[in-house]
Amino acid sequence: MDIKAIQDTLAPALDERGLFLVEVKISKDNDITVTVESYEGTVTLDDCEVLNRLFTSTFDQDVEDYSLTMSSAGLDGEFKHPAQFRKAVGQKVELWLKGGRKLTGTLRAYNDGDVDVDGTVYKANEINKVKYHIEF
């Protein structure tokens, strides 16, 4: 199974539904995980079902055995796609720097991998990961 083929297959349906592909992972056992996110709003169960049907109708399990997990990025996952950063502008985030330091603040801007949290710009090469800050 080829990641590019998966991306190309899903692209029209993703565009039509206002979604974008965050990540495709394929394990050595051919366990495929496709993670999507919405440009605005949330990913619905219907979105995942439509993408799942498109995938399984395109990639025949009788030809190549695989398992498929189709899911949304969720609130607790780290940002991997520029659109996730842009969507989170104005929201509280957790930022881990390469040295291990963790910061919490409001994401003010995102520009080519650099992020502005509470008025301080962190370069892409300084950042380990960023995700939503969830308060209970």
Accessible surface in RSA format (square Angstrom, percent):
REM  Atomic radii and reference values for relative SASA: ProtOr
REM  Chains: A
REM  Algorithm: Lee & Richards
REM  Probe-radius: 1.40
REM  Slices: 20
REM RES _ NUM      All-atoms   Total-Side   Main-Chain    Non-polar    All polar
REM                ABS   REL    ABS   REL    ABS   REL    ABS   REL    ABS   REL
RES MET A   1    56.56  29.3   2.74   1.8  53.82 128.1  10.08   8.6  46.48  61.6
RES ASP A   2    79.46  55.7  73.45  73.1   6.01  14.2  31.60  74.4  47.86  47.7
RES ILE A   3    74.01  42.1  70.57  52.6   3.44   8.3  70.57  50.8   3.44   9.3
RES LYS A   4   124.73  60.8 122.30  75.0   2.43   5.8  92.65  83.4  32.08  34.2
RES ALA A   5    36.78  33.8  30.34  46.8   6.44  14.6  36.57  51.5   0.21   0.6
RES ILE A   6     0.00   0.0   0.00   0.0   0.00   0.0   0.00   0.0   0.00   0.0
RES GLN A   7    72.90  40.8  70.49  51.5   2.41   5.7  15.56  33.1  57.34  43.5
RES ASP A   8    77.83  54.5  63.76  63.5  14.07  33.3  28.97  68.2  48.86  48.7
RES THR A   9    27.86  19.8  14.66  14.9  13.20  31.5  12.52  16.8  15.34  23.2
RES LEU A  10     0.00   0.0   0.00   0.0   0.00   0.0   0.00   0.0   0.00   0.0
RES ALA A  11    41.47  38.1  39.12  60.4   2.35   5.3  41.47  58.4   0.00   0.0
RES PRO A  12    90.22  65.8  78.70  71.7  11.52  41.9  86.29  71.2   3.93  24.4
RES ALA A  13    16.02  14.7  11.64  18.0   4.38  10.0  15.30  21.5   0.72   1.9
RES LEU A  14     7.27   4.0   7.27   5.2   0.00   0.0   7.27   5.1   0.00   0.0
RES ASP A  15   107.15  75.1  86.26  85.9  20.88  49.4  30.07  70.8  77.08  76.9
RES GLU A  16   149.54  85.9 110.79  83.8  38.74  92.2  46.11  89.2 103.42  84.4
RES ARG A  17    72.59  30.5  44.21  22.5  28.38  67.6  16.35  22.4  56.24  34.1
RES GLY A  18    31.67  39.1   0.00   N/A  31.67  39.1  28.92  79.4   2.75   6.2
RES LEU A  19     2.60   1.4   1.64   1.2   0.96   2.4   1.64   1.2   0.96   2.6
RES PHE A  20     7.96   4.0   4.91   3.0   3.05   7.9   7.96   4.8   0.00   0.0
RES LEU A  21    29.22  16.3  18.52  13.2  10.70  26.9  18.52  13.0  10.70  28.8
RES VAL A  22    18.94  12.5   2.68   2.4  16.27  39.2   3.29   2.9  15.65  42.5
RES GLU A  23    45.50  26.1  38.47  29.1   7.04  16.8  18.34  35.5  27.17  22.2
RES VAL A  24    15.56  10.2   0.29   0.3  15.27  36.8   0.29   0.3  15.27  41.4
RES LYS A  25   113.20  55.2 109.69  67.3   3.51   8.4  61.48  55.3  51.73  55.1
RES ILE A  26    52.34  29.8  20.87  15.6  31.47  75.8  21.51  15.5  30.83  83.7
RES SER A  27    50.27  42.5  33.28  44.4  16.99  39.1  44.10  93.9   6.18   8.7
RES LYS A  28   202.01  98.6 154.18  94.6  47.83 113.9 117.22 105.5  84.78  90.3
RES ASP A  29   104.18  73.0  78.74  78.4  25.43  60.1  24.52  57.7  79.65  79.4
RES ASN A  30    24.54  16.9  24.06  23.3   0.48   1.2  14.14  34.0  10.41  10.1
RES ASP A  31    68.39  47.9  65.15  64.8   3.23   7.6  22.43  52.8  45.96  45.8
RES ILE A  32     1.81   1.0   0.00   0.0   1.81   4.4   0.01   0.0   1.80   4.9
RES THR A  33    46.44  33.0  46.03  46.7   0.42   1.0  22.40  30.1  24.04  36.3
RES VAL A  34     0.00   0.0   0.00   0.0   0.00   0.0   0.00   0.0   0.00   0.0
RES THR A  35    21.05  15.0  21.05  21.3   0.00   0.0  12.08  16.2   8.97  13.6
RES VAL A  36     0.00   0.0   0.00   0.0   0.00   0.0   0.00   0.0   0.00   0.0
RES GLU A  37    21.96  12.6  21.96  16.6   0.00   0.0   1.09   2.1  20.87  17.0
RES SER A  38     5.94   5.0   5.94   7.9   0.00   0.0   0.05   0.1   5.90   8.3
RES TYR A  39   111.27  52.0  99.95  56.9  11.32  29.5  71.01  53.4  40.27  49.6
RES GLU A  40   151.85  87.2 134.66 101.9  17.19  40.9  51.22  99.1 100.63  82.2
RES GLY A  41    50.71  62.5   0.00   N/A  50.71  62.5  37.96 104.2  12.75  28.5
RES THR A  42   110.17  78.4  95.07  96.4  15.10  36.0  72.96  98.0  37.21  56.2
RES VAL A  43    23.70  15.6   1.10   1.0  22.60  54.5   1.10   1.0  22.60  61.3
RES THR A  44    67.50  48.0  60.30  61.1   7.20  17.2  64.92  87.2   2.57   3.9
RES LEU A  45   135.65  75.5 123.35  88.2  12.30  30.9 126.94  89.1   8.71  23.4
RES ASP A  46    74.02  51.9  70.79  70.5   3.23   7.6  28.16  66.3  45.86  45.7
RES ASP A  47    12.46   8.7  12.46  12.4   0.00   0.0   0.00   0.0  12.46  12.4
RES CYS A  48    19.27  14.6  18.58  20.7   0.69   1.6   8.71  22.1  10.56  11.4
RES GLU A  49    76.22  43.8  72.86  55.1   3.36   8.0  25.81  49.9  50.41  41.2
RES VAL A  50    39.33  25.9  37.70  34.1   1.63   3.9  38.17  33.2   1.16   3.1
RES LEU A  51     0.00   0.0   0.00   0.0   0.00   0.0   0.00   0.0   0.00   0.0
RES ASN A  52    52.92  36.5  52.92  51.1   0.00   0.0   7.02  16.9  45.91  44.4
RES ARG A  53   136.86  57.5 133.92  68.3   2.94   7.0  70.82  96.8  66.04  40.0
RES LEU A  54    55.72  31.0  50.82  36.4   4.91  12.3  55.02  38.6   0.70   1.9
RES PHE A  55     0.00   0.0   0.00   0.0   0.00   0.0   0.00   0.0   0.00   0.0
RES THR A  56    59.45  42.3  44.42  45.0  15.03  35.8  30.83  41.4  28.62  43.3
RES SER A  57    93.22  78.8  51.05  68.1  42.17  97.1  49.95 106.4  43.27  60.6
RES THR A  58    67.65  48.1  38.43  39.0  29.22  69.6  35.12  47.2  32.53  49.2
RES PHE A  59    31.06  15.5  27.98  17.3   3.08   8.0  30.93  18.8   0.13   0.4
RES ASP A  60    74.11  51.9  63.10  62.8  11.01  26.0  26.96  63.5  47.15  47.0
RES GLN A  61    88.49  49.5  76.66  56.0  11.83  28.2  19.39  41.3  69.10  52.4
RES ASP A  62   139.95  98.0 102.89 102.4  37.06  87.6  30.18  71.0 109.76 109.5
RES VAL A  63   127.28  83.8  93.65  84.8  33.62  81.0  99.17  86.2  28.11  76.2
RES GLU A  64    61.81  35.5  57.97  43.9   3.84   9.1  28.80  55.7  33.01  27.0
RES ASP A  65   116.90  81.9 104.24 103.8  12.66  29.9  35.48  83.5  81.42  81.2
RES TYR A  66     9.61   4.5   0.89   0.5   8.72  22.7   5.09   3.8   4.51   5.6
RES SER A  67    57.28  48.4  51.51  68.7   5.77  13.3  46.23  98.4  11.05  15.5
RES LEU A  68    38.50  21.4   6.35   4.5  32.15  80.8   6.47   4.5  32.02  86.2
RES THR A  69    76.02  54.1  72.30  73.3   3.73   8.9  43.47  58.4  32.56  49.2
RES MET A  70    25.66  13.3   4.27   2.8  21.39  50.9   4.27   3.6  21.39  28.3
RES SER A  71    39.17  33.1  36.73  49.0   2.44   5.6  29.21  62.2   9.95  13.9
RES SER A  72    48.97  41.4  34.10  45.5  14.87  34.3   7.58  16.1  41.39  58.0
RES ALA A  73    17.97  16.5   4.72   7.3  13.25  30.1   6.23   8.8  11.74  31.1
RES GLY A  74    36.08  44.5   0.00   N/A  36.08  44.5  29.41  80.7   6.67  14.9
RES LEU A  75   115.04  64.1 110.12  78.8   4.92  12.4 110.12  77.3   4.92  13.2
RES ASP A  76   101.00  70.7  91.27  90.8   9.73  23.0  25.99  61.2  75.01  74.8
RES GLY A  77    28.55  35.2   0.00   N/A  28.55  35.2  26.54  72.8   2.01   4.5
RES GLU A  78    66.56  38.2  57.13  43.2   9.43  22.5   6.44  12.5  60.12  49.1
RES PHE A  79    12.31   6.2   2.25   1.4  10.05  26.2   2.25   1.4  10.05  28.8
RES LYS A  80   100.17  48.9  63.64  39.0  36.53  87.0  42.98  38.7  57.20  60.9
RES HIS A  81    48.98  26.8  48.26  33.5   0.71   1.8  26.51  27.3  22.47  26.1
RES PRO A  82    54.62  39.8  54.20  49.4   0.42   1.5  54.22  44.8   0.39   2.4
RES ALA A  83     5.49   5.0   2.75   4.2   2.74   6.2   3.24   4.6   2.25   6.0
RES GLN A  84    11.03   6.2   9.61   7.0   1.42   3.4   4.62   9.8   6.41   4.9
RES PHE A  85    24.38  12.2  24.38  15.1   0.00   0.0  24.38  14.8   0.00   0.0
RES ARG A  86   139.53  58.6 124.94  63.7  14.59  34.7  59.55  81.4  79.99  48.5
RES LYS A  87    64.79  31.6  38.07  23.4  26.72  63.6  43.48  39.1  21.31  22.7
RES ALA A  88     0.00   0.0   0.00   0.0   0.00   0.0   0.00   0.0   0.00   0.0
RES VAL A  89    64.99  42.8  47.72  43.2  17.27  41.6  47.72  41.5  17.27  46.8
RES GLY A  90    50.18  61.9   0.00   N/A  50.18  61.9  25.76  70.7  24.43  54.7
RES GLN A  91    91.01  50.9  89.30  65.3   1.71   4.1   8.62  18.3  82.39  62.5
RES LYS A  92    95.99  46.8  89.13  54.7   6.86  16.3  51.33  46.2  44.66  47.6
RES VAL A  93     0.11   0.1   0.00   0.0   0.11   0.3   0.00   0.0   0.11   0.3
RES GLU A  94    17.69  10.2  17.69  13.4   0.00   0.0   0.00   0.0  17.69  14.4
RES LEU A  95     0.16   0.1   0.16   0.1   0.00   0.0   0.16   0.1   0.00   0.0
RES TRP A  96    45.74  18.4  45.74  22.1   0.00   0.0  28.54  15.2  17.19  27.9
RES LEU A  97    23.56  13.1  22.66  16.2   0.89   2.2  22.66  15.9   0.89   2.4
RES LYS A  98   130.65  63.7 100.36  61.6  30.29  72.1  63.05  56.7  67.61  72.0
RES GLY A  99    82.84 102.2   0.00   N/A  82.84 102.2  42.67 117.1  40.17  90.0
RES GLY A 100    56.59  69.8   0.00   N/A  56.59  69.8  34.87  95.7  21.72  48.6
RES ARG A 101   142.63  59.9 132.07  67.3  10.55  25.1  63.80  87.2  78.82  47.8
RES LYS A 102   105.05  51.2  79.43  48.7  25.61  61.0  37.34  33.6  67.70  72.1
RES LEU A 103    35.63  19.8  30.98  22.2   4.65  11.7  35.55  25.0   0.08   0.2
RES THR A 104    60.82  43.3  31.29  31.7  29.53  70.4  20.97  28.2  39.85  60.2
RES GLY A 105     2.36   2.9   0.00   N/A   2.36   2.9   2.33   6.4   0.02   0.1
RES THR A 106    23.24  16.5  23.12  23.4   0.12   0.3   5.65   7.6  17.59  26.6
RES LEU A 107     0.03   0.0   0.03   0.0   0.00   0.0   0.03   0.0   0.00   0.0
RES ARG A 108   131.22  55.1 113.38  57.8  17.84  42.5  36.79  50.3  94.43  57.2
RES ALA A 109    45.45  41.8  43.05  66.4   2.40   5.5  45.32  63.8   0.13   0.3
RES TYR A 110    41.61  19.4  18.45  10.5  23.16  60.3   5.37   4.0  36.25  44.7
RES ASN A 111   104.00  71.7 100.16  96.8   3.84   9.3  25.16  60.5  78.84  76.2
RES ASP A 112   134.79  94.4 102.88 102.4  31.91  75.4  37.24  87.6  97.55  97.3
RES GLY A 113    20.00  24.7   0.00   N/A  20.00  24.7  15.09  41.4   4.91  11.0
RES ASP A 114    31.36  22.0  29.83  29.7   1.53   3.6   3.94   9.3  27.42  27.3
RES VAL A 115     0.70   0.5   0.17   0.1   0.53   1.3   0.70   0.6   0.00   0.0
RES ASP A 116    28.41  19.9  27.40  27.3   1.01   2.4   3.78   8.9  24.63  24.6
RES VAL A 117     7.50   4.9   5.27   4.8   2.22   5.4   5.27   4.6   2.22   6.0
RES ASP A 118    79.77  55.9  54.05  53.8  25.73  60.8  30.49  71.8  49.28  49.1
RES GLY A 119    59.38  73.2   0.00   N/A  59.38  73.2  29.17  80.0  30.21  67.7
RES THR A 120    68.66  48.8  65.12  66.0   3.54   8.4  37.04  49.8  31.62  47.8
RES VAL A 121    84.49  55.6  62.15  56.3  22.33  53.8  62.15  54.0  22.33  60.6
RES TYR A 122    27.57  12.9  27.57  15.7   0.00   0.0  13.70  10.3  13.87  17.1
RES LYS A 123   112.39  54.8 112.39  69.0   0.00   0.0  71.67  64.5  40.72  43.4
RES ALA A 124    48.10  44.2  36.96  57.0  11.14  25.3  38.20  53.8   9.91  26.2
RES ASN A 125   119.14  82.2  98.71  95.4  20.43  49.2  42.07 101.3  77.07  74.5
RES GLU A 126    77.18  44.3  72.36  54.7   4.81  11.5  29.14  56.4  48.04  39.2
RES ILE A 127    22.37  12.7  13.51  10.1   8.85  21.3  13.51   9.7   8.85  24.0
RES ASN A 128    90.48  62.4  70.10  67.7  20.37  49.1   2.28   5.5  88.19  85.2
RES LYS A 129    66.55  32.5  61.55  37.8   5.00  11.9  19.06  17.2  47.49  50.6
RES VAL A 130     1.44   0.9   0.30   0.3   1.14   2.8   0.30   0.3   1.14   3.1
RES LYS A 131    48.15  23.5  48.15  29.5   0.00   0.0   9.39   8.5  38.76  41.3
RES TYR A 132    40.36  18.8  39.32  22.4   1.04   2.7  29.07  21.8  11.30  13.9
RES HIS A 133    48.95  26.8  33.66  23.4  15.29  39.1  26.26  27.1  22.69  26.4
RES ILE A 134    66.69  38.0  49.62  37.0  17.08  41.2  52.36  37.7  14.34  38.9
RES GLU A 135   121.96  70.0  90.50  68.5  31.47  74.9  40.96  79.2  81.00  66.1
RES PHE A 136   233.72 116.9 155.51  96.3  78.21 203.5 189.67 115.0  44.05 126.1
END  Absolute sums over single chains surface
CHAIN  1 A     7988.9       6178.0       1810.9       4022.5       3966.4
END  Absolute sums over all chains
TOTAL          7988.9       6178.0       1810.9       4022.5       3966.4
